[in-house]
Amino acid sequence: MAELFAYTDGACSGNPGPGGWGVLMRATDSGVVVKERELSGGEALTTNNRMELLAAIHALEALSRPSQITIVTDSAYVKNGVTGWIHGWKRNGWKTSNRKPVKNVELWQRLEEAAARHDVTWEWVKGHAGHPENERADELARAGMAPYKPDGAVK
């Protein structure tokens, strides 16, 4: 049986500034890649955290049927938020423990809705540490950001 992975990343030039998100989706069977798909996009004025969230959202929303998937992210914000913090935020009416409104609440709600349709395992990896799939997701995020940068550069 094939295993499904989504490697996600977000990038921003300035924070806020132009940003992009990238996803490398990969199905493997006994460790052998059987199918691969790449997704990316961006916005003109955004934050790195919003792009990290959108990468995970787009990965889950790209699945046409309920699936078992492992989301691999280098964002502790996304992993800790979706596996822990979100429960308290919801109990507190989408407020933090300091009673302040949760930042990016509409994206957290969209992520929760998208994840609810699937059996999701969340994994964190250190970013920019030579993890090939994370590096590819980073390249896709920078490519998604490029059209929104004044010079159109990918870096």
PyMOL commands that place a pseudoatom at each C-alpha (Angstrom):
pseudoatom trace, name=CA, resn=MET, resi=1, chain=A, elem=C, hetatm=0, pos=[0.000, 0.000, 0.000]
pseudoatom trace, name=CA, resn=ALA, resi=2, chain=A, elem=C, hetatm=0, pos=[1.319, 3.422, -0.954]
pseudoatom trace, name=CA, resn=GLU, resi=3, chain=A, elem=C, hetatm=0, pos=[2.265, 5.958, 1.694]
pseudoatom trace, name=CA, resn=LEU, resi=4, chain=A, elem=C, hetatm=0, pos=[1.496, 9.622, 1.079]
pseudoatom trace, name=CA, resn=PHE, resi=5, chain=A, elem=C, hetatm=0, pos=[3.732, 12.490, 2.177]
pseudoatom trace, name=CA, resn=ALA, resi=6, chain=A, elem=C, hetatm=0, pos=[3.518, 16.252, 1.713]
pseudoatom trace, name=CA, resn=TYR, resi=7, chain=A, elem=C, hetatm=0, pos=[6.648, 18.310, 2.324]
pseudoatom trace, name=CA, resn=THR, resi=8, chain=A, elem=C, hetatm=0, pos=[5.614, 21.906, 2.890]
pseudoatom trace, name=CA, resn=ASP, resi=9, chain=A, elem=C, hetatm=0, pos=[7.407, 25.228, 3.229]
pseudoatom trace, name=CA, resn=GLY, resi=10, chain=A, elem=C, hetatm=0, pos=[6.770, 28.944, 3.207]
pseudoatom trace, name=CA, resn=ALA, resi=11, chain=A, elem=C, hetatm=0, pos=[9.059, 31.832, 2.308]
pseudoatom trace, name=CA, resn=CYS, resi=12, chain=A, elem=C, hetatm=0, pos=[8.884, 35.575, 2.690]
pseudoatom trace, name=CA, resn=SER, resi=13, chain=A, elem=C, hetatm=0, pos=[11.107, 38.429, 1.546]
pseudoatom trace, name=CA, resn=GLY, resi=14, chain=A, elem=C, hetatm=0, pos=[10.634, 40.811, 4.422]
pseudoatom trace, name=CA, resn=ASN, resi=15, chain=A, elem=C, hetatm=0, pos=[8.093, 39.945, 7.065]
pseudoatom trace, name=CA, resn=PRO, resi=16, chain=A, elem=C, hetatm=0, pos=[5.657, 41.227, 5.946]
pseudoatom trace, name=CA, resn=GLY, resi=17, chain=A, elem=C, hetatm=0, pos=[6.572, 41.307, 2.289]
pseudoatom trace, name=CA, resn=PRO, resi=18, chain=A, elem=C, hetatm=0, pos=[6.178, 39.238, -0.850]
pseudoatom trace, name=CA, resn=GLY, resi=19, chain=A, elem=C, hetatm=0, pos=[5.821, 35.572, 0.035]
pseudoatom trace, name=CA, resn=GLY, resi=20, chain=A, elem=C, hetatm=0, pos=[5.376, 32.114, -1.391]
pseudoatom trace, name=CA, resn=TRP, resi=21, chain=A, elem=C, hetatm=0, pos=[4.428, 28.609, -0.375]
pseudoatom trace, name=CA, resn=GLY, resi=22, chain=A, elem=C, hetatm=0, pos=[5.519, 25.287, -1.810]
pseudoatom trace, name=CA, resn=VAL, resi=23, chain=A, elem=C, hetatm=0, pos=[4.478, 21.659, -1.526]
pseudoatom trace, name=CA, resn=LEU, resi=24, chain=A, elem=C, hetatm=0, pos=[6.160, 18.485, -2.723]
pseudoatom trace, name=CA, resn=MET, resi=25, chain=A, elem=C, hetatm=0, pos=[3.575, 15.692, -2.614]
pseudoatom trace, name=CA, resn=ARG, resi=26, chain=A, elem=C, hetatm=0, pos=[4.929, 12.200, -2.889]
pseudoatom trace, name=CA, resn=ALA, resi=27, chain=A, elem=C, hetatm=0, pos=[3.378, 8.731, -2.874]
pseudoatom trace, name=CA, resn=THR, resi=28, chain=A, elem=C, hetatm=0, pos=[5.763, 5.893, -2.087]
pseudoatom trace, name=CA, resn=ASP, resi=29, chain=A, elem=C, hetatm=0, pos=[5.396, 2.125, -2.121]
pseudoatom trace, name=CA, resn=SER, resi=30, chain=A, elem=C, hetatm=0, pos=[7.966, 0.235, -0.058]
pseudoatom trace, name=CA, resn=GLY, resi=31, chain=A, elem=C, hetatm=0, pos=[10.088, 3.398, -0.064]
pseudoatom trace, name=CA, resn=VAL, resi=32, chain=A, elem=C, hetatm=0, pos=[9.998, 3.767, -3.861]
pseudoatom trace, name=CA, resn=VAL, resi=33, chain=A, elem=C, hetatm=0, pos=[8.450, 6.945, -5.276]
pseudoatom trace, name=CA, resn=VAL, resi=34, chain=A, elem=C, hetatm=0, pos=[5.440, 6.007, -7.414]
pseudoatom trace, name=CA, resn=LYS, resi=35, chain=A, elem=C, hetatm=0, pos=[3.922, 9.458, -7.921]
pseudoatom trace, name=CA, resn=GLU, resi=36, chain=A, elem=C, hetatm=0, pos=[4.980, 13.042, -7.336]
pseudoatom trace, name=CA, resn=ARG, resi=37, chain=A, elem=C, hetatm=0, pos=[3.229, 16.392, -7.604]
pseudoatom trace, name=CA, resn=GLU, resi=38, chain=A, elem=C, hetatm=0, pos=[4.469, 19.916, -6.927]
pseudoatom trace, name=CA, resn=LEU, resi=39, chain=A, elem=C, hetatm=0, pos=[2.350, 22.894, -5.905]
pseudoatom trace, name=CA, resn=SER, resi=40, chain=A, elem=C, hetatm=0, pos=[3.276, 26.520, -5.294]
pseudoatom trace, name=CA, resn=GLY, resi=41, chain=A, elem=C, hetatm=0, pos=[1.809, 29.972, -5.048]
pseudoatom trace, name=CA, resn=GLY, resi=42, chain=A, elem=C, hetatm=0, pos=[2.313, 33.308, -3.398]
pseudoatom trace, name=CA, resn=GLU, resi=43, chain=A, elem=C, hetatm=0, pos=[1.040, 36.704, -2.359]
pseudoatom trace, name=CA, resn=ALA, resi=44, chain=A, elem=C, hetatm=0, pos=[2.291, 40.255, -2.741]
pseudoatom trace, name=CA, resn=LEU, resi=45, chain=A, elem=C, hetatm=0, pos=[2.105, 41.236, 0.936]
pseudoatom trace, name=CA, resn=THR, resi=46, chain=A, elem=C, hetatm=0, pos=[2.124, 38.495, 3.533]
pseudoatom trace, name=CA, resn=THR, resi=47, chain=A, elem=C, hetatm=0, pos=[4.104, 36.886, 6.354]
pseudoatom trace, name=CA, resn=ASN, resi=48, chain=A, elem=C, hetatm=0, pos=[6.221, 33.780, 6.599]
pseudoatom trace, name=CA, resn=ASN, resi=49, chain=A, elem=C, hetatm=0, pos=[3.749, 32.179, 9.027]
pseudoatom trace, name=CA, resn=ARG, resi=50, chain=A, elem=C, hetatm=0, pos=[0.848, 32.716, 6.628]
pseudoatom trace, name=CA, resn=MET, resi=51, chain=A, elem=C, hetatm=0, pos=[2.835, 31.077, 3.833]
pseudoatom trace, name=CA, resn=GLU, resi=52, chain=A, elem=C, hetatm=0, pos=[3.731, 28.102, 6.056]
pseudoatom trace, name=CA, resn=LEU, resi=53, chain=A, elem=C, hetatm=0, pos=[0.034, 27.658, 6.892]
pseudoatom trace, name=CA, resn=LEU, resi=54, chain=A, elem=C, hetatm=0, pos=[-1.033, 27.980, 3.254]
pseudoatom trace, name=CA, resn=ALA, resi=55, chain=A, elem=C, hetatm=0, pos=[1.459, 25.315, 2.180]
pseudoatom trace, name=CA, resn=ALA, resi=56, chain=A, elem=C, hetatm=0, pos=[-0.099, 22.799, 4.593]
pseudoatom trace, name=CA, resn=ILE, resi=57, chain=A, elem=C, hetatm=0, pos=[-3.620, 23.878, 3.630]
pseudoatom trace, name=CA, resn=HIS, resi=58, chain=A, elem=C, hetatm=0, pos=[-2.966, 23.499, -0.096]
pseudoatom trace, name=CA, resn=ALA, resi=59, chain=A, elem=C, hetatm=0, pos=[-1.384, 20.076, 0.446]
pseudoatom trace, name=CA, resn=LEU, resi=60, chain=A, elem=C, hetatm=0, pos=[-4.504, 18.821, 2.222]
pseudoatom trace, name=CA, resn=GLU, resi=61, chain=A, elem=C, hetatm=0, pos=[-6.959, 20.550, -0.097]
pseudoatom trace, name=CA, resn=ALA, resi=62, chain=A, elem=C, hetatm=0, pos=[-5.235, 18.994, -3.128]
pseudoatom trace, name=CA, resn=LEU, resi=63, chain=A, elem=C, hetatm=0, pos=[-6.343, 15.518, -2.038]
pseudoatom trace, name=CA, resn=SER, resi=64, chain=A, elem=C, hetatm=0, pos=[-9.495, 14.490, -3.884]
pseudoatom trace, name=CA, resn=ARG, resi=65, chain=A, elem=C, hetatm=0, pos=[-10.554, 11.874, -1.313]
pseudoatom trace, name=CA, resn=PRO, resi=66, chain=A, elem=C, hetatm=0, pos=[-9.979, 11.206, 2.388]
pseudoatom trace, name=CA, resn=SER, resi=67, chain=A, elem=C, hetatm=0, pos=[-6.403, 10.000, 2.758]
pseudoatom trace, name=CA, resn=GLN, resi=68, chain=A, elem=C, hetatm=0, pos=[-3.794, 8.955, 5.261]
pseudoatom trace, name=CA, resn=ILE, resi=69, chain=A, elem=C, hetatm=0, pos=[-0.970, 11.480, 4.885]
pseudoatom trace, name=CA, resn=THR, resi=70, chain=A, elem=C, hetatm=0, pos=[2.136, 12.649, 6.666]
pseudoatom trace, name=CA, resn=ILE, resi=71, chain=A, elem=C, hetatm=0, pos=[2.719, 16.398, 6.491]
pseudoatom trace, name=CA, resn=VAL, resi=72, chain=A, elem=C, hetatm=0, pos=[6.410, 17.211, 6.923]
pseudoatom trace, name=CA, resn=THR, resi=73, chain=A, elem=C, hetatm=0, pos=[7.055, 20.856, 7.810]
pseudoatom trace, name=CA, resn=ASP, resi=74, chain=A, elem=C, hetatm=0, pos=[9.995, 22.882, 9.047]
pseudoatom trace, name=CA, resn=SER, resi=75, chain=A, elem=C, hetatm=0, pos=[7.546, 25.227, 10.781]
pseudoatom trace, name=CA, resn=ALA, resi=76, chain=A, elem=C, hetatm=0, pos=[7.239, 24.630, 14.522]
pseudoatom trace, name=CA, resn=TYR, resi=77, chain=A, elem=C, hetatm=0, pos=[4.486, 27.281, 14.369]
pseudoatom trace, name=CA, resn=VAL, resi=78, chain=A, elem=C, hetatm=0, pos=[2.357, 25.067, 12.098]
pseudoatom trace, name=CA, resn=LYS, resi=79, chain=A, elem=C, hetatm=0, pos=[3.131, 21.749, 13.787]
pseudoatom trace, name=CA, resn=ASN, resi=80, chain=A, elem=C, hetatm=0, pos=[2.724, 23.017, 17.364]
pseudoatom trace, name=CA, resn=GLY, resi=81, chain=A, elem=C, hetatm=0, pos=[-0.314, 25.077, 16.421]
pseudoatom trace, name=CA, resn=VAL, resi=82, chain=A, elem=C, hetatm=0, pos=[-2.257, 22.302, 14.724]
pseudoatom trace, name=CA, resn=THR, resi=83, chain=A, elem=C, hetatm=0, pos=[-1.318, 19.538, 17.181]
pseudoatom trace, name=CA, resn=GLY, resi=84, chain=A, elem=C, hetatm=0, pos=[-1.598, 21.518, 20.408]
pseudoatom trace, name=CA, resn=TRP, resi=85, chain=A, elem=C, hetatm=0, pos=[-2.324, 25.225, 20.606]
pseudoatom trace, name=CA, resn=ILE, resi=86, chain=A, elem=C, hetatm=0, pos=[-5.442, 25.106, 18.431]
pseudoatom trace, name=CA, resn=HIS, resi=87, chain=A, elem=C, hetatm=0, pos=[-7.408, 23.189, 21.088]
pseudoatom trace, name=CA, resn=GLY, resi=88, chain=A, elem=C, hetatm=0, pos=[-6.920, 25.959, 23.670]
pseudoatom trace, name=CA, resn=TRP, resi=89, chain=A, elem=C, hetatm=0, pos=[-7.590, 28.679, 21.113]
pseudoatom trace, name=CA, resn=LYS, resi=90, chain=A, elem=C, hetatm=0, pos=[-10.930, 27.109, 20.240]
pseudoatom trace, name=CA, resn=ARG, resi=91, chain=A, elem=C, hetatm=0, pos=[-11.862, 26.709, 23.919]
pseudoatom trace, name=CA, resn=ASN, resi=92, chain=A, elem=C, hetatm=0, pos=[-10.994, 30.385, 24.454]
pseudoatom trace, name=CA, resn=GLY, resi=93, chain=A, elem=C, hetatm=0, pos=[-13.067, 31.589, 21.500]
pseudoatom trace, name=CA, resn=TRP, resi=94, chain=A, elem=C, hetatm=0, pos=[-10.023, 31.874, 19.199]
pseudoatom trace, name=CA, resn=LYS, resi=95, chain=A, elem=C, hetatm=0, pos=[-8.074, 33.888, 21.744]
pseudoatom trace, name=CA, resn=THR, resi=96, chain=A, elem=C, hetatm=0, pos=[-4.549, 33.177, 22.982]
pseudoatom trace, name=CA, resn=SER, resi=97, chain=A, elem=C, hetatm=0, pos=[-3.770, 32.456, 26.621]
pseudoatom trace, name=CA, resn=ASN, resi=98, chain=A, elem=C, hetatm=0, pos=[-3.172, 36.233, 26.932]
pseudoatom trace, name=CA, resn=ARG, resi=99, chain=A, elem=C, hetatm=0, pos=[-6.761, 36.785, 25.674]
pseudoatom trace, name=CA, resn=LYS, resi=100, chain=A, elem=C, hetatm=0, pos=[-5.501, 38.345, 22.434]
pseudoatom trace, name=CA, resn=PRO, resi=101, chain=A, elem=C, hetatm=0, pos=[-7.029, 37.328, 19.093]
pseudoatom trace, name=CA, resn=VAL, resi=102, chain=A, elem=C, hetatm=0, pos=[-5.215, 34.426, 17.423]
pseudoatom trace, name=CA, resn=LYS, resi=103, chain=A, elem=C, hetatm=0, pos=[-3.182, 35.645, 14.457]
pseudoatom trace, name=CA, resn=ASN, resi=104, chain=A, elem=C, hetatm=0, pos=[-4.122, 34.101, 11.101]
pseudoatom trace, name=CA, resn=VAL, resi=105, chain=A, elem=C, hetatm=0, pos=[-7.340, 32.711, 12.615]
pseudoatom trace, name=CA, resn=GLU, resi=106, chain=A, elem=C, hetatm=0, pos=[-9.002, 32.232, 9.220]
pseudoatom trace, name=CA, resn=LEU, resi=107, chain=A, elem=C, hetatm=0, pos=[-6.062, 30.115, 8.050]
pseudoatom trace, name=CA, resn=TRP, resi=108, chain=A, elem=C, hetatm=0, pos=[-6.018, 28.035, 11.247]
pseudoatom trace, name=CA, resn=GLN, resi=109, chain=A, elem=C, hetatm=0, pos=[-9.744, 27.377, 10.782]
pseudoatom trace, name=CA, resn=ARG, resi=110, chain=A, elem=C, hetatm=0, pos=[-9.209, 26.461, 7.129]
pseudoatom trace, name=CA, resn=LEU, resi=111, chain=A, elem=C, hetatm=0, pos=[-6.321, 24.143, 8.082]
pseudoatom trace, name=CA, resn=GLU, resi=112, chain=A, elem=C, hetatm=0, pos=[-8.413, 22.466, 10.764]
pseudoatom trace, name=CA, resn=GLU, resi=113, chain=A, elem=C, hetatm=0, pos=[-11.263, 21.935, 8.295]
pseudoatom trace, name=CA, resn=ALA, resi=114, chain=A, elem=C, hetatm=0, pos=[-8.929, 20.531, 5.631]
pseudoatom trace, name=CA, resn=ALA, resi=115, chain=A, elem=C, hetatm=0, pos=[-7.167, 18.235, 8.113]
pseudoatom trace, name=CA, resn=ALA, resi=116, chain=A, elem=C, hetatm=0, pos=[-10.467, 16.904, 9.487]
pseudoatom trace, name=CA, resn=ARG, resi=117, chain=A, elem=C, hetatm=0, pos=[-11.151, 15.136, 6.177]
pseudoatom trace, name=CA, resn=HIS, resi=118, chain=A, elem=C, hetatm=0, pos=[-7.933, 13.120, 6.442]
pseudoatom trace, name=CA, resn=ASP, resi=119, chain=A, elem=C, hetatm=0, pos=[-5.870, 10.985, 8.801]
pseudoatom trace, name=CA, resn=VAL, resi=120, chain=A, elem=C, hetatm=0, pos=[-2.914, 13.352, 9.223]
pseudoatom trace, name=CA, resn=THR, resi=121, chain=A, elem=C, hetatm=0, pos=[0.408, 12.733, 10.927]
pseudoatom trace, name=CA, resn=TRP, resi=122, chain=A, elem=C, hetatm=0, pos=[2.448, 15.890, 11.503]
pseudoatom trace, name=CA, resn=GLU, resi=123, chain=A, elem=C, hetatm=0, pos=[6.259, 15.780, 11.441]
pseudoatom trace, name=CA, resn=TRP, resi=124, chain=A, elem=C, hetatm=0, pos=[8.752, 18.574, 12.000]
pseudoatom trace, name=CA, resn=VAL, resi=125, chain=A, elem=C, hetatm=0, pos=[12.162, 18.702, 10.310]
pseudoatom trace, name=CA, resn=LYS, resi=126, chain=A, elem=C, hetatm=0, pos=[14.905, 21.263, 10.733]
pseudoatom trace, name=CA, resn=GLY, resi=127, chain=A, elem=C, hetatm=0, pos=[14.790, 23.712, 7.831]
pseudoatom trace, name=CA, resn=HIS, resi=128, chain=A, elem=C, hetatm=0, pos=[17.786, 24.465, 5.625]
pseudoatom trace, name=CA, resn=ALA, resi=129, chain=A, elem=C, hetatm=0, pos=[19.573, 21.407, 6.980]
pseudoatom trace, name=CA, resn=GLY, resi=130, chain=A, elem=C, hetatm=0, pos=[19.981, 19.423, 3.761]
pseudoatom trace, name=CA, resn=HIS, resi=131, chain=A, elem=C, hetatm=0, pos=[16.710, 17.434, 3.949]
pseudoatom trace, name=CA, resn=PRO, resi=132, chain=A, elem=C, hetatm=0, pos=[16.162, 16.916, 0.177]
pseudoatom trace, name=CA, resn=GLU, resi=133, chain=A, elem=C, hetatm=0, pos=[12.357, 17.086, 0.168]
pseudoatom trace, name=CA, resn=ASN, resi=134, chain=A, elem=C, hetatm=0, pos=[12.310, 20.089, 2.511]
pseudoatom trace, name=CA, resn=GLU, resi=135, chain=A, elem=C, hetatm=0, pos=[14.870, 21.815, 0.295]
pseudoatom trace, name=CA, resn=ARG, resi=136, chain=A, elem=C, hetatm=0, pos=[12.644, 21.160, -2.743]
pseudoatom trace, name=CA, resn=ALA, resi=137, chain=A, elem=C, hetatm=0, pos=[9.605, 22.561, -0.910]
pseudoatom trace, name=CA, resn=ASP, resi=138, chain=A, elem=C, hetatm=0, pos=[11.704, 25.643, -0.100]
pseudoatom trace, name=CA, resn=GLU, resi=139, chain=A, elem=C, hetatm=0, pos=[12.625, 26.032, -3.798]
pseudoatom trace, name=CA, resn=LEU, resi=140, chain=A, elem=C, hetatm=0, pos=[8.932, 25.792, -4.712]
pseudoatom trace, name=CA, resn=ALA, resi=141, chain=A, elem=C, hetatm=0, pos=[8.034, 28.392, -2.071]
pseudoatom trace, name=CA, resn=ARG, resi=142, chain=A, elem=C, hetatm=0, pos=[10.679, 30.789, -3.403]
pseudoatom trace, name=CA, resn=ALA, resi=143, chain=A, elem=C, hetatm=0, pos=[9.399, 30.179, -6.957]
pseudoatom trace, name=CA, resn=GLY, resi=144, chain=A, elem=C, hetatm=0, pos=[5.857, 30.933, -5.755]
pseudoatom trace, name=CA, resn=MET, resi=145, chain=A, elem=C, hetatm=0, pos=[7.109, 34.206, -4.266]
pseudoatom trace, name=CA, resn=ALA, resi=146, chain=A, elem=C, hetatm=0, pos=[9.116, 35.305, -7.327]
pseudoatom trace, name=CA, resn=PRO, resi=147, chain=A, elem=C, hetatm=0, pos=[6.254, 36.900, -9.319]
pseudoatom trace, name=CA, resn=TYR, resi=148, chain=A, elem=C, hetatm=0, pos=[5.501, 39.160, -6.338]
pseudoatom trace, name=CA, resn=LYS, resi=149, chain=A, elem=C, hetatm=0, pos=[9.037, 40.401, -5.796]
pseudoatom trace, name=CA, resn=PRO, resi=150, chain=A, elem=C, hetatm=0, pos=[9.912, 43.699, -7.483]
pseudoatom trace, name=CA, resn=ASP, resi=151, chain=A, elem=C, hetatm=0, pos=[12.768, 42.121, -9.447]
pseudoatom trace, name=CA, resn=GLY, resi=152, chain=A, elem=C, hetatm=0, pos=[11.017, 38.755, -9.965]
pseudoatom trace, name=CA, resn=ALA, resi=153, chain=A, elem=C, hetatm=0, pos=[14.054, 36.943, -8.554]
pseudoatom trace, name=CA, resn=VAL, resi=154, chain=A, elem=C, hetatm=0, pos=[13.625, 33.484, -7.055]
pseudoatom trace, name=CA, resn=LYS, resi=155, chain=A, elem=C, hetatm=0, pos=[16.194, 34.035, -4.271]
for i in range(1, 155): cmd.bond("trace and resi %d" % i, "trace and resi %d" % (i + 1))
show_as sticks, trace
zoom trace
